[in-house]
Amino acid sequence: MAQKVVTVYTDDLTGTESDEVSTHRFSLNGVQYEIDLTPESYDKLDEALRPFIEKGRKTGRVKGTGSTRRAPADGPSAEEVRAWARKNGYEVNDRGRVPREIHTAFEAAH
């Protein structure tokens, strides 16, 4: 017996079936939402939110929606830790996250 699975993509706003439906995420008042929309429905969402987006302040990305840079924490900068690590025989990359073991060694030395 053969089995055929058919996936039907539906616009959550209009109920319209379409191959052009894609998922969009947004957040309001700390609640994250996800909605599947055709390009036409997405344009309506964008048009409705655009005035608020243009006047609002960016605070970073919602967790799980991509990378974001964190505000600097109190303590040494990554550059300071890298310089200390090199002077003390550790191998450390010029970019990216400084390994926890190097941070721990830096903190123990200071």
Secondary structure, 3 states (H helix, E strand, C coil): CCCCCCCCCECCCCCCECCCCEEEEEEECCEEEEEEECHHHHHHHHHHHHHHHHHCCCCCCCCCCCCCCCCCCCCCCHHHHHHHHHHCCCCCCCCCCCCHHHHHHHHHHC
